[in-house]
Amino acid sequence: MAAAAAAAIYAFIVLVDPYGALPFSLPLARVPADQNQRYSYPMVARDPRYDSLVIGTSTARLLRPDRLDARLGGQFANLAMNSARAYEQYLIADLFLRRQPAPRTVIVGVDHEWCLAGDAFTLFSDRPFPPWMYDDDPYNDLLHLFNARSLEIAVNQLGMALGLIAPRYGPDGYANFLPPDTEYDLARAQENIYGPRGPRPPTAAAPLEVDAATRQSWTFPALDFLGQLARRLPDETVLVAVLVPYHVARQPGADTLDGQQWRECRRRIAGIVASRPRGHVVDFMVPSPITTDDRNYWDALHYTTAIADSLVDRIADGVAGRESADGTYVLRTADAGDAVAPAGPAPPR
């Protein structure tokens, strides 16, 4: 009896196919159903409807695909993942590129994960990551589906397909993870930005002076993956590195080691991306009317949906080569004197 029940449960999971990975399953209109995007997004990455891609962390998740479609053309999927390490971002892009080797546009939301210097770099966050979902063998997925998690997601997937449960994400991966705008409270946002002590006056320290030899000695391991990604794309693909707009209180100052390392990392990113025929670096990580206004943020990293929509418009302007009229972004170009990040070893699989 127990064996029959187990077989029935397993058959249900396989037929519903909660992660959209199996070659045989019910013809359901599936959407990402697992809260952990590392499980949900491989299905979207394989979907042939999408010819353009956003990767990043939660700081890029609010870029709406439909608005990107309208401003940049193509069909975007937003596969930015909460707390994603650079390697995890590379893996979802790698999966996408194996189905769409000549995408129209790829946007990389660049934050501190790409610019961690030295040994601080790690491949994976502490969130579960399923490598079996990122290979080209759908049958090995069967070995990983007979468990309580898969059953729960299968039930949710079926409920979403039948209209009984509201989808967590759109079919393009997008979700607004912020509270409703009606719950926005500026005082609470400012405490999230500055902490309980509130804003502190800026220090008047002179910029830290770092010699060229020291700058060249710094290593940014994540940039190896950005270089790998850039080299895989054909010249016709638009590659955009978007340095996301942290609130100015969270941006490292020029008088600090972190600020100098960020400056060097930014320089190397420009060497990788802006040297491409259709490569662009649109840098919002600067003091600006966006990043200095507390009302634009829920916390020091996460801006409002209105700002997210304005970023899409500004990204499109940057791709068109238009400088910012209000100083909200800077277009970075490759410096002939800057060394491009080395290729490094092939990413582990």
C-alpha positions in Angstrom: 0.0 0.0 0.0 2.8 2.4 0.9 4.6 1.6 -2.3 1.5 2.3 -4.3 1.0 5.6 -2.6 4.6 6.6 -3.2 4.3 5.6 -6.8 1.2 7.7 -7.2 2.8 10.8 -5.6 5.9 10.4 -7.8 3.7 10.0 -10.9 1.8 13.2 -9.9 5.1 15.2 -9.6 6.4 13.9 -12.9 3.2 14.6 -14.8 2.8 18.1 -13.4 6.6 18.7 -13.9 6.9 21.6 -11.4 10.1 22.9 -12.8 9.2 22.5 -16.5 12.3 20.4 -17.2 11.0 17.0 -18.3 10.4 15.9 -21.9 7.1 14.2 -20.9 4.5 15.9 -18.8 1.0 17.4 -18.9 0.6 20.3 -21.3 0.2 23.0 -18.6 0.9 26.7 -18.8 3.7 26.7 -16.3 5.2 29.7 -14.5 8.1 29.8 -12.0 6.6 28.4 -8.8 9.5 28.0 -6.4 10.4 30.9 -4.2 14.1 30.2 -4.7 14.7 31.5 -8.1 17.6 29.1 -8.6 15.0 26.4 -9.0 12.4 28.4 -10.8 14.4 30.2 -13.5 16.0 27.4 -15.5 12.5 26.8 -17.0 12.4 30.5 -18.1 16.0 30.3 -19.4 15.1 27.5 -21.7 11.9 29.2 -23.0 12.5 30.0 -26.7 10.1 33.0 -26.5 12.9 35.1 -24.9 15.7 36.5 -26.9 17.0 39.0 -24.3 18.1 38.6 -20.7 18.7 40.4 -17.4 20.9 38.9 -14.8 21.9 40.3 -11.5 20.9 40.2 -7.8 17.8 41.7 -6.2 19.2 45.1 -7.1 18.2 44.4 -10.8 15.0 42.4 -10.2 12.7 45.4 -10.6 13.7 46.1 -14.2 10.4 45.2 -15.9 10.7 43.0 -19.0 7.7 44.6 -20.8 9.2 48.0 -20.4 12.6 46.8 -21.6 10.9 45.2 -24.6 9.3 48.5 -25.4 12.5 50.6 -25.0 15.2 48.2 -26.3 13.2 45.8 -28.5 13.1 42.0 -28.2 11.5 39.8 -25.6 13.2 40.1 -22.2 13.3 37.6 -19.3 14.5 39.0 -16.0 16.4 36.2 -14.3 18.1 38.3 -11.6 18.2 36.3 -8.4 18.2 37.3 -4.7 21.8 37.3 -3.2 23.1 35.6 -6.3 26.9 35.3 -6.5 28.5 36.2 -9.8 29.0 32.5 -10.7 25.3 31.7 -10.1 24.4 34.6 -12.4 26.8 33.3 -15.0 25.3 29.8 -14.8 21.7 31.0 -15.5 23.1 33.1 -18.4 25.1 30.1 -19.6 21.9 28.0 -19.7 20.0 30.8 -21.5 22.8 31.0 -24.1 22.8 27.3 -24.8 19.3 27.8 -26.1 19.7 31.3 -27.5 23.4 31.6 -28.6 22.8 34.9 -30.4 20.6 37.0 -28.0 19.4 40.4 -28.9 20.4 42.1 -25.6 22.0 41.0 -22.4 21.9 43.3 -19.3 24.2 42.5 -16.4 23.1 44.3 -13.2 26.5 45.0 -11.6 26.7 45.5 -7.8 29.3 44.6 -5.2 29.1 40.9 -6.1 31.1 41.5 -9.2 33.7 43.6 -7.5 34.7 41.6 -4.5 38.5 41.7 -4.4 40.7 38.8 -3.6 39.8 35.7 -1.5 36.4 37.0 -0.4 34.9 35.5 -3.6 32.7 32.4 -3.4 30.9 30.6 -6.1 27.6 30.0 -4.4 25.5 31.8 -1.8 24.1 29.9 1.2 20.8 29.3 -0.7 20.3 25.8 -2.2 21.4 25.6 -5.8 20.4 22.6 -8.0 23.2 22.0 -10.5 21.2 19.2 -12.1 18.7 21.8 -13.4 21.5 23.6 -15.3 22.7 20.7 -17.5 21.4 19.4 -20.8 20.2 16.0 -19.5 16.5 16.2 -18.5 16.3 12.6 -17.4 18.7 13.0 -14.5 16.1 15.5 -13.0 14.0 12.4 -12.3 16.4 11.4 -9.6 15.8 14.7 -7.7 12.1 15.1 -7.8 10.8 12.5 -5.3 10.8 14.7 -2.2 8.5 16.9 -0.2 9.7 20.1 -1.8 9.0 18.9 -5.3 5.5 17.7 -4.2 4.7 21.1 -2.7 5.9 23.0 -5.8 3.9 20.5 -8.0 0.8 21.3 -6.1 1.4 25.0 -6.4 2.2 24.7 -10.1 -1.0 22.8 -10.8 -3.0 25.4 -8.7 -1.4 28.2 -10.7 -2.2 26.5 -14.0 -5.8 26.1 -12.9 -6.1 29.6 -11.7 -6.6 28.7 -8.1 -3.3 30.2 -6.8 -1.9 33.5 -7.8 1.5 33.1 -9.5 4.5 34.3 -7.6 6.4 35.3 -10.8 5.4 36.2 -14.3 6.4 33.7 -17.1 9.3 36.0 -17.9 10.6 35.7 -14.3 9.6 39.2 -13.2 8.1 39.8 -9.8 7.7 43.0 -7.7 9.1 41.9 -4.3 8.5 45.2 -2.6 5.7 45.9 -0.2 2.7 47.8 -1.6 3.4 51.5 -2.2 0.7 52.3 0.3 3.0 50.9 3.0 5.9 53.1 2.2 7.1 55.1 5.2 10.0 57.5 4.7 11.1 57.4 8.3 11.4 53.6 8.2 13.2 53.8 4.9 15.7 56.3 6.4 16.3 54.0 9.3 16.9 51.2 6.8 19.3 53.4 4.9 21.2 55.0 7.7 20.6 52.8 10.8 19.1 54.0 14.0 21.6 56.8 14.5 20.4 58.5 11.3 22.5 60.3 8.6 26.1 61.2 9.5 27.9 64.2 8.1 30.4 63.3 5.5 34.1 63.3 6.5 36.5 65.7 4.8 39.2 63.2 4.2 41.3 63.5 1.1 41.0 60.7 -1.5 43.2 57.7 -0.8 46.2 57.6 -3.1 46.9 54.2 -4.6 49.8 53.7 -7.0 49.3 51.9 -10.3 51.3 48.8 -9.2 48.9 48.3 -6.3 45.9 48.7 -8.5 47.2 46.2 -11.0 47.8 43.7 -8.2 44.2 43.6 -7.1 42.2 40.6 -8.3 38.5 40.6 -9.0 37.7 36.9 -9.6 34.1 37.5 -10.6 35.2 39.5 -13.6 36.5 36.3 -15.1 32.9 35.2 -15.6 31.9 38.6 -17.0 34.8 38.1 -19.5 33.6 34.6 -20.4 30.1 35.9 -21.0 31.3 38.8 -23.2 33.5 36.5 -25.3 30.6 34.1 -25.9 28.3 36.8 -27.4 28.4 37.6 -31.1 29.2 41.1 -32.1 25.6 41.8 -33.0 24.4 41.2 -29.4 24.0 44.4 -27.2 25.8 43.8 -23.9 25.0 46.3 -21.2 26.7 46.5 -17.8 24.4 48.5 -15.6 26.1 49.6 -12.4 23.1 49.7 -10.1 22.2 52.8 -8.0 23.0 52.1 -4.4 21.9 54.9 -2.1 24.9 57.3 -1.8 25.1 56.3 1.9 26.0 52.8 0.8 28.5 53.8 -1.9 32.1 53.5 -0.9 33.9 56.8 -0.5 36.9 57.7 -2.6 39.0 58.1 0.6 38.6 54.4 1.4 40.2 51.2 0.2 36.8 49.9 -0.9 36.2 53.0 -2.9 39.5 52.7 -4.7 38.9 49.0 -5.4 35.4 49.8 -6.7 37.0 52.4 -9.0 39.5 49.9 -10.3 36.8 47.2 -10.8 34.6 49.7 -12.7 37.6 50.5 -14.9 38.1 46.8 -15.7 34.4 46.3 -16.3 34.6 49.0 -18.9 37.6 47.3 -20.5 35.6 44.1 -20.8 32.2 45.5 -21.9 32.7 48.9 -23.5 35.4 47.6 -25.9 32.8 45.4 -27.6 31.2 46.6 -30.9 27.8 46.9 -29.1 29.0 47.1 -25.5 27.8 49.8 -23.1 28.5 50.6 -19.4 25.8 52.7 -17.8 26.9 53.7 -14.3 24.3 54.7 -11.8 26.6 54.0 -8.8 27.3 57.7 -8.5 26.0 60.6 -6.3 23.0 61.8 -8.3 19.5 63.1 -7.9 18.5 59.4 -7.6 21.0 58.2 -5.1 20.9 61.2 -2.8 17.1 61.3 -2.4 15.9 59.1 0.5 12.4 59.0 -1.0 13.7 56.9 -3.9 14.6 53.9 -1.6 13.1 51.3 0.7 16.6 50.6 2.0 20.2 51.4 1.0 20.1 48.9 -1.9 16.6 48.7 -3.1 15.0 51.6 -5.0 11.3 52.0 -5.6 9.4 50.7 -8.6 9.1 54.2 -10.0 12.8 54.5 -10.0 13.1 51.1 -11.6 10.9 52.2 -14.5 13.0 55.4 -14.9 16.2 53.3 -14.9 14.9 51.4 -17.9 14.4 54.6 -19.8 17.8 55.8 -18.9 19.4 52.5 -19.8 17.8 52.9 -23.2 19.2 56.4 -23.5 22.6 55.2 -22.5 22.6 52.4 -25.1 21.6 55.0 -27.7 24.8 57.0 -26.6 23.0 59.8 -24.9 24.7 61.3 -21.9 22.6 62.0 -18.8 21.1 65.5 -18.8 20.6 65.4 -15.0 23.7 63.5 -13.9 21.9 60.3 -12.9 24.3 58.1 -14.8 27.7 58.2 -16.5 28.6 56.3 -19.6 31.9 54.5 -19.1 34.2 53.8 -22.0 37.1 51.5 -22.3 40.4 53.1 -21.5 43.2 52.0 -23.9 45.6 52.0 -20.9 43.4 49.7 -18.8 44.1 46.0 -18.9 41.1 43.8 -19.6 40.5 41.3 -16.9 42.3 38.1 -17.8 40.4 35.2 -19.2 41.3 32.9 -16.3 40.4 29.2 -16.3 37.1 27.9 -17.7 34.3 28.2 -15.2 33.8 25.0 -13.1 30.7 23.0 -14.1 
